[in-house]
Amino acid sequence: MQDHLLKAIAGNVRIYAAVTTNLVQEAIERHHCRHVAGAALGRTMTGALLLAANMKNDEALTVQFDGHGPLGKVIADASPNGYVRGFVGNPEVVLPLNEKGKIDVSGGVGQDGLLTITRFTGMRNPIAGSIAIKSGEIAEDITQYLYQSEQTPSSVALGVLIDPDCRCIGAGGFMVQPLPEATESDIERLEKNLKNLRPVSAMVHEGLSAKNIIQEVLRGFAIEFLEEIPLKFQCQCSKKRIREVLSSLRPEDLDLLIEDGSAEVSCHFCNTAYHFTKEELEEIRSGH
């Protein structure tokens, strides 16, 4: 199944659901993630895509978890056109399973720090908000952020299923929000559905699409399906952009690279390495 995000509305309830198995697997491969890092990064990227879904096409956002856990920072950038990228500070961390027998994402992320969401809306300064991390489980903290910082009651579910060989075999999530006009009956029905719901990663692993997930969450509602967006792990880096970064270095730092005979620069977000020859470095140096 291709990764995709689907938007829908059911009376006074709005929902976005996503299947992200392939892009999470690509992130795991690019960053050589072990299980904890793969689950944390996959959830964060999926959450970022759901949050970006209600933005305008030329906007974007960044989700950053900095809980001072062994994983270090977990960061994802997403845009409403379905592109996402992300990285984790220490992708090879190995932790025992938690008390529920699950991957210990909370232990990897940590609970002594901040969740920060930054929205880039085309204004001179981006809009950033932060809350203290409460659980480190990603979805719970994003739900808390939406309620605390944006006064938006929401339910966010994120899941990443990883096999013993560190391959993602099911990833996805949803974000459902009662609109201001929602009745008590709407909310009660929604809460009942959520209480009886299977884990979202299990649903994706079983072959459910975003449409099927929405039908599960909004069982008993009259659903109107809206826009479907293909999703993809995609970084904005390029050799031209890395060259611009190198050109911002001090001349003496460029001289050291030239003495070494070449330079290789890797992008944090996608782990792509860009090689610069001595001649290319000298050309950059001559621009100073």
C-alpha positions as CSV (number, residue, x, y, z in Angstrom):
1,M,0.0,0.0,0.0
2,Q,1.3,3.5,-0.9
3,D,1.6,5.9,2.0
4,H,-1.3,8.4,2.1
5,L,-3.2,10.8,4.2
6,L,-7.0,11.2,4.0
7,K,-9.1,14.1,5.4
8,A,-12.8,13.6,6.3
9,I,-15.6,15.3,8.2
10,A,-18.6,13.8,10.0
11,G,-21.1,16.4,11.0
12,N,-19.3,18.2,13.8
13,V,-16.2,16.1,13.9
14,R,-13.0,16.5,11.8
15,I,-10.5,13.7,11.2
16,Y,-7.2,13.2,9.4
17,A,-5.7,9.6,9.1
18,A,-2.5,8.5,7.6
19,V,-0.7,5.3,6.5
20,T,3.1,5.9,6.7
21,T,4.8,2.5,6.7
22,N,7.0,3.1,3.7
23,L,8.3,6.5,4.7
24,V,9.0,5.3,8.2
25,Q,11.0,2.3,6.8
26,E,13.0,4.8,4.6
27,A,13.8,6.9,7.7
28,I,14.9,3.7,9.5
29,E,17.2,2.8,6.7
30,R,18.6,6.2,6.1
31,H,19.5,6.7,9.8
32,H,20.3,3.1,10.7
33,C,17.7,3.2,13.5
34,R,17.3,0.4,16.0
35,H,13.8,-0.3,17.3
36,V,13.4,2.5,19.9
37,A,14.7,5.2,17.5
38,G,12.6,3.8,14.6
39,A,9.4,3.9,16.6
40,A,10.0,7.3,18.1
41,L,11.0,8.9,14.8
42,G,8.2,7.2,12.9
43,R,5.6,8.4,15.4
44,T,7.0,11.9,15.3
45,M,7.0,12.1,11.5
46,T,3.5,10.7,11.3
47,G,2.3,13.2,13.9
48,A,4.0,16.1,12.0
49,L,2.2,15.1,8.8
50,L,-1.2,15.0,10.6
51,L,-0.5,18.5,12.2
52,A,0.6,19.9,8.8
53,A,-2.6,18.7,7.1
54,N,-4.6,21.7,8.0
55,M,-2.0,24.2,6.9
56,K,-1.8,26.1,3.6
57,N,0.3,24.6,0.8
58,D,3.2,27.1,1.1
59,E,3.5,26.5,4.9
60,A,5.3,23.9,7.0
61,L,6.0,22.9,10.5
62,T,8.7,21.3,12.7
63,V,8.0,19.0,15.7
64,Q,10.8,18.6,18.2
65,F,11.0,16.4,21.2
66,D,13.8,17.2,23.5
67,G,13.2,15.1,26.6
68,H,16.9,14.5,27.6
69,G,16.5,10.8,27.1
70,P,19.1,8.5,25.5
71,L,17.7,9.1,22.0
72,G,18.6,12.8,22.2
73,K,16.4,15.1,20.1
74,V,13.7,13.6,17.8
75,I,12.8,16.1,15.1
76,A,10.5,16.0,12.1
77,D,9.6,18.6,9.4
78,A,6.4,18.2,7.4
79,S,4.4,20.2,4.8
80,P,0.7,20.0,3.9
81,N,1.6,18.6,0.4
82,G,2.7,15.4,2.1
83,Y,6.5,15.7,2.4
84,V,8.2,14.8,5.6
85,R,11.8,14.4,6.8
86,G,13.2,13.7,10.3
87,F,16.1,12.5,12.4
88,V,17.0,11.3,15.8
89,G,20.1,12.2,17.8
90,N,21.2,8.7,18.8
91,P,19.5,6.2,16.4
92,E,21.3,3.1,17.7
93,V,20.1,3.2,21.3
94,V,18.9,-0.2,22.6
95,L,16.5,-0.4,25.6
96,P,14.6,-3.3,27.2
97,L,10.9,-3.5,26.5
98,N,8.6,-1.5,28.9
99,E,6.3,-3.0,31.5
100,K,3.7,-3.7,28.8
101,G,6.1,-5.6,26.7
102,K,6.3,-2.8,24.1
103,I,9.1,-0.8,22.6
104,D,10.1,1.8,25.3
105,V,9.6,5.0,23.3
106,S,9.0,7.0,26.5
107,G,12.2,5.8,28.0
108,G,14.1,6.7,24.8
109,V,12.6,10.2,24.5
110,G,12.7,11.1,28.2
111,Q,10.3,13.2,30.2
112,D,12.6,16.0,31.4
113,G,12.3,18.6,28.6
114,L,10.1,20.2,26.0
115,L,7.9,19.4,23.0
116,T,8.2,22.4,20.7
117,I,6.1,22.8,17.5
118,T,7.1,25.6,15.2
119,R,4.8,26.7,12.4
120,F,6.3,28.5,9.3
121,T,3.4,30.4,7.9
122,G,5.2,32.9,5.6
123,M,5.3,35.6,8.2
124,R,8.6,37.3,9.1
125,N,8.9,35.2,12.3
126,P,7.8,31.6,12.7
127,I,5.2,30.8,15.4
128,A,6.5,28.5,18.1
129,G,4.9,26.9,21.1
130,S,6.3,24.6,23.8
131,I,5.0,22.4,26.6
132,A,6.7,20.2,29.1
133,I,6.9,16.6,27.9
134,K,4.6,14.5,30.2
135,S,4.8,11.0,28.8
136,G,7.4,10.8,26.0
137,E,5.0,8.6,24.1
138,I,4.7,11.2,21.3
139,A,0.9,10.9,20.6
140,E,-0.1,11.7,24.2
141,D,2.2,14.7,24.3
142,I,1.0,16.1,20.9
143,T,-2.6,15.7,22.2
144,Q,-1.6,17.6,25.3
145,Y,0.1,20.3,23.2
146,L,-3.0,20.9,21.0
147,Y,-5.2,21.3,24.1
148,Q,-2.8,23.3,26.2
149,S,-1.1,25.6,23.6
150,E,-3.8,25.8,20.9
151,Q,-7.0,25.2,23.0
152,T,-8.0,22.5,20.5
153,P,-9.5,19.3,22.1
154,S,-8.1,16.4,20.1
155,S,-7.3,12.7,20.2
156,V,-4.1,11.7,18.5
157,A,-3.1,8.1,17.9
158,L,0.3,7.1,16.4
159,G,1.7,3.7,15.9
160,V,4.8,2.0,14.5
161,L,5.2,-1.7,14.3
162,I,8.8,-2.9,13.9
163,D,9.8,-6.6,13.4
164,P,12.8,-8.2,15.0
165,D,14.9,-7.3,12.0
166,C,14.2,-3.6,12.5
167,R,11.9,-3.4,9.5
168,C,8.7,-1.3,9.8
169,I,5.7,-3.5,9.0
170,G,3.0,-1.1,9.9
171,A,2.9,2.6,10.7
172,G,0.2,5.3,10.7
173,G,-2.0,7.5,12.8
174,F,-5.0,9.7,13.1
175,M,-6.0,13.0,14.6
176,V,-9.7,13.5,15.4
177,Q,-11.1,16.8,16.7
178,P,-14.7,17.7,17.7
179,L,-15.6,21.0,16.2
180,P,-17.1,23.8,18.4
181,E,-20.6,22.8,17.3
182,A,-20.2,19.1,18.4
183,T,-23.0,17.9,20.7
184,E,-22.5,15.9,23.9
185,S,-24.0,12.9,21.9
186,D,-21.3,13.3,19.2
187,I,-18.5,13.4,21.8
188,E,-19.9,10.4,23.7
189,R,-20.2,8.3,20.6
190,L,-16.6,9.3,19.6
191,E,-15.2,8.5,23.0
192,K,-16.9,5.0,22.9
193,N,-15.4,4.3,19.5
194,L,-11.9,5.4,20.6
195,K,-12.1,3.2,23.7
196,N,-12.8,0.1,21.7
197,L,-10.3,0.8,18.9
198,R,-7.4,-1.5,18.1
199,P,-3.8,0.0,17.9
200,V,-3.4,1.9,14.7
201,S,-0.2,0.1,13.8
202,A,-2.0,-3.2,14.0
203,M,-4.8,-1.9,11.8
204,V,-2.2,-0.8,9.1
205,H,-0.4,-4.1,9.4
206,E,-3.7,-5.9,8.7
207,G,-4.0,-3.9,5.5
208,L,-6.4,-1.1,6.5
209,S,-6.2,2.1,4.6
210,A,-6.6,5.6,5.9
211,K,-10.3,5.4,4.8
212,N,-10.8,2.2,6.7
213,I,-9.2,3.7,9.8
214,I,-11.5,6.7,9.6
215,Q,-14.5,4.3,9.3
216,E,-13.3,2.5,12.5
217,V,-12.9,5.8,14.4
218,L,-16.1,7.3,13.2
219,R,-18.3,4.2,13.4
220,G,-22.0,5.3,13.5
221,F,-21.2,8.7,12.0
222,A,-22.2,9.9,8.5
223,I,-18.7,10.4,7.0
224,E,-17.8,12.7,4.1
225,F,-14.4,11.9,2.7
226,L,-12.4,14.8,1.4
227,E,-8.9,15.2,0.0
228,E,-6.4,12.3,-0.2
229,I,-2.7,13.2,-0.2
230,P,0.2,10.9,-1.2
231,L,3.0,10.9,1.5
232,K,6.7,10.7,1.0
233,F,10.0,11.0,2.9
234,Q,11.6,13.9,1.1
235,C,14.4,16.2,2.1
236,Q,15.0,19.7,0.8
237,C,18.8,19.4,0.8
238,S,20.9,19.5,-2.3
239,K,24.5,19.9,-3.2
240,K,23.7,23.6,-4.1
241,R,22.3,24.2,-0.6
242,I,25.3,22.5,1.1
243,R,27.6,24.6,-1.1
244,E,25.9,27.7,0.2
245,V,26.5,26.5,3.8
246,L,30.2,25.9,3.0
247,S,30.4,29.4,1.4
248,S,29.3,30.8,4.8
249,L,32.3,29.4,6.5
250,R,35.3,31.6,7.5
251,P,38.1,31.7,4.9
252,E,40.5,30.0,7.3
253,D,38.1,27.1,7.9
254,L,37.8,26.6,4.1
255,D,41.6,26.7,3.9
256,L,41.8,23.8,6.3
257,L,39.3,21.8,4.1
258,I,41.4,22.6,1.0
259,E,44.5,21.3,2.8
260,D,42.7,18.1,3.5
261,G,42.1,17.7,-0.3
262,S,38.3,17.2,-0.2
263,A,35.3,17.5,2.1
264,E,32.2,15.4,2.7
265,V,29.1,16.9,4.3
266,S,26.1,14.8,5.4
267,C,22.6,16.2,5.8
268,H,21.2,15.5,9.3
269,F,17.7,15.0,8.1
270,C,18.3,12.4,5.3
271,N,21.9,11.3,5.9
272,T,22.8,12.0,2.2
273,A,26.5,12.7,1.9
274,Y,27.7,15.4,-0.5
275,H,31.4,15.2,-1.7
276,F,33.4,18.3,-2.6
277,T,36.7,18.0,-4.4
278,K,39.7,20.3,-3.7
279,E,38.9,22.2,-6.9
280,E,35.3,22.8,-5.8
281,L,36.4,24.0,-2.4
282,E,38.9,26.4,-4.0
283,E,36.2,27.7,-6.2
284,I,34.0,28.3,-3.1
285,R,37.0,29.9,-1.3
286,S,37.6,32.3,-4.2
287,G,34.1,33.7,-3.8
288,H,35.1,35.3,-0.4
